[in-house]
């Protein structure tokens, strides 16, 4: 099955014939060795995925999937094969190797994890599951918490970088991440896996999938349980010493598709995740000193995603209508109970966000080389927030709620002329409630010279993000040293953030073994939203402008079929007129090296290494001067061996060099971690 990326639903009409292609592709080539670093610095990273496999389709590039060779926007595809080969545990692990993206967890697994795309804010990247938006309307900025989203049911992850609002509307300023789940294929089968290791980790998984008649199905169930590490650095701990911050995550998903007749097909999917994590949130003592060694603070989240669609093929397949409907419900609770020597108050905060989206898309082939697309959508976002703080009998309560509706109309045109020229033009008109309408567009042409294997692409687009419901209508209590000091009040007069982005890319192949390239990108964001304080009180305002620019470069070297290597380099420069300096948690320099080697049939070794240089962050307590965290390097290795057609052994070591680093200041990442497991299929 596939998806209609803009409208947020699966498109089963085209997929069943193409899923076998999609699930077998190896899209992202794997980094080169260290000797290739300088070459990669001068190389590219925009459309790397095409180098390895052709033909292939990019689901998220238009209303309908577009051949990757005809896509001008920068993209990366992480396939199920790569997920298995590198033994990524969740979505955040898989995204760390994507150029232009920086993943930042603020605590243990299962707590809030953000992603910054090309320097844009974390709430300026739109995240989809099967094309359905899952950004949380109850979060302060409307961002997606990527923590705890499992990979066991994922067929592929597509990342399209640069402004994509002409396709997707609000939030797609930095780019779009589309998580596409598996559908059943072939004879019915059952897979079970168990994995355990250090840090008290035990992961279990089971799935079943297959086809019967014109219907396919895939169901999965997984549980992750770890004692974890102490996320609080030594310098911020109290006198009680070290303690473990563990997580528990339970996930269940299902997807069913069927072909009713030769012209109509449909599908439905459901995904549910229940996670709990220790947070070490800051408390207070009688002396107003911040305390982070908080044994009784928890973060719990429950997320439900449901989507369904109907697709048609009429007029000899030239007209392809598609209707989709999606619903998300995301609830989170942060709690802190009094504990001896730690926090002296009781704290509870509950947030719940819901989204309903319906859309009707159409694709019409004007000629074999030109396809016109058009459609419309309706979205309703709703949030509720409540909480209380008991300071030894002095109780503070807070609550807020709001909802908003939005309509949109959109159209696009995709054209290809032979193998040498291709272009996509998209336009969208959004009508959000209680604010001005927005018009966005994208123009993305490209040329390819097959004689020299040279590819040149250009893309220019505009984007926007409406203020989150919390930013407009939220209410919260500000604290200092754990005690109330003022309030946050939303600003209903906020304007949407607006952007315009440009990129140009060059990609060059050298025979069948080497491919390299580079992409220059620039994005200007106007009316960026920031929280400001007036005394002890705070609110949200639009600041002047946020500029991001940089280079994404790559080099692939695949000397033979069994060995693939890839090196990615990303330079990101972010500046704000308001702050006149780099924004926090954006790495200026980032290197990712990946390699995979099938030593003998059935035995695979792999590694992925990340080097990140962040020169600006804020203290964990929010006070004091900006900090320079400095660079860090994380090396992961994995291996698997297939004993029989039905039994496979796995092993992996995360953070092989036991690097001590803090992805977000004040939150320590786990040290070295070793795990081993067995997988059985029957």
Secondary structure as GFF3:
##gff-version 3
##sequence-region A 1 682
A	DSSP	beta_strand	2	4	.	.	.	ID=ss1
A	DSSP	beta_strand	9	11	.	.	.	ID=ss2
A	DSSP	alpha_helix	12	24	.	.	.	ID=ss3
A	DSSP	three_ten_helix	34	36	.	.	.	ID=ss4
A	DSSP	alpha_helix	37	41	.	.	.	ID=ss5
A	DSSP	three_ten_helix	48	51	.	.	.	ID=ss6
A	DSSP	beta_strand	57	58	.	.	.	ID=ss7
A	DSSP	three_ten_helix	59	61	.	.	.	ID=ss8
A	DSSP	beta_strand	66	67	.	.	.	ID=ss9
A	DSSP	three_ten_helix	68	70	.	.	.	ID=ss10
A	DSSP	beta_strand	75	79	.	.	.	ID=ss11
A	DSSP	alpha_helix	80	86	.	.	.	ID=ss12
A	DSSP	alpha_helix	91	95	.	.	.	ID=ss13
A	DSSP	beta_strand	101	105	.	.	.	ID=ss14
A	DSSP	beta_strand	113	117	.	.	.	ID=ss15
A	DSSP	three_ten_helix	122	124	.	.	.	ID=ss16
A	DSSP	beta_strand	125	129	.	.	.	ID=ss17
A	DSSP	beta_strand	132	133	.	.	.	ID=ss18
A	DSSP	beta_strand	154	161	.	.	.	ID=ss19
A	DSSP	alpha_helix	165	168	.	.	.	ID=ss20
A	DSSP	beta_strand	175	181	.	.	.	ID=ss21
A	DSSP	beta_strand	189	197	.	.	.	ID=ss22
A	DSSP	beta_strand	201	212	.	.	.	ID=ss23
A	DSSP	beta_strand	215	229	.	.	.	ID=ss24
A	DSSP	three_ten_helix	234	236	.	.	.	ID=ss25
A	DSSP	beta_strand	245	259	.	.	.	ID=ss26
A	DSSP	beta_strand	264	278	.	.	.	ID=ss27
A	DSSP	beta_strand	283	284	.	.	.	ID=ss28
A	DSSP	beta_strand	290	291	.	.	.	ID=ss29
A	DSSP	beta_strand	297	312	.	.	.	ID=ss30
A	DSSP	beta_strand	319	336	.	.	.	ID=ss31
A	DSSP	beta_strand	346	367	.	.	.	ID=ss32
A	DSSP	beta_strand	370	391	.	.	.	ID=ss33
A	DSSP	beta_strand	394	417	.	.	.	ID=ss34
A	DSSP	beta_strand	421	432	.	.	.	ID=ss35
A	DSSP	beta_strand	438	449	.	.	.	ID=ss36
A	DSSP	beta_strand	454	465	.	.	.	ID=ss37
A	DSSP	alpha_helix	469	473	.	.	.	ID=ss38
A	DSSP	beta_strand	475	480	.	.	.	ID=ss39
A	DSSP	beta_strand	483	489	.	.	.	ID=ss40
A	DSSP	beta_strand	497	510	.	.	.	ID=ss41
A	DSSP	beta_strand	514	526	.	.	.	ID=ss42
A	DSSP	beta_strand	529	534	.	.	.	ID=ss43
A	DSSP	beta_strand	537	542	.	.	.	ID=ss44
A	DSSP	beta_strand	545	560	.	.	.	ID=ss45
A	DSSP	beta_strand	563	576	.	.	.	ID=ss46
A	DSSP	beta_strand	589	600	.	.	.	ID=ss47
A	DSSP	beta_strand	603	614	.	.	.	ID=ss48
A	DSSP	beta_strand	630	642	.	.	.	ID=ss49
A	DSSP	beta_strand	647	654	.	.	.	ID=ss50
A	DSSP	beta_strand	673	681	.	.	.	ID=ss51
###
